[in-house]
Amino acid sequence: MNVNMKKLSLKTVIWKEGKYYIAQCLNVDVSTFGKTKIEVTKNIKEALELYFDGRNTKSIPKVLSPSLIQTSVIYA
């Protein structure tokens, strides 16, 4: 790792939708997909590295303890 490189700890959720796995970072609006969990994990890491390349990371919101909840809505 280069001395100028920074390390971030981010929260990402992965789920299966149809035949693909979806990964979405909860800290920033970055998501991707893959055919396997291994592929989607590699893809989200690459997408996040590209997102943060040369960007100021001081204002990234922290997601400490995300919870998965069931939500019901009524719509027309």
Secondary structure as GFF3:
##gff-version 3
##sequence-region A 1 76
A	DSSP	beta_strand	12	17	.	.	.	ID=ss1
A	DSSP	beta_strand	20	25	.	.	.	ID=ss2
A	DSSP	beta_strand	31	34	.	.	.	ID=ss3
A	DSSP	alpha_helix	37	52	.	.	.	ID=ss4
###
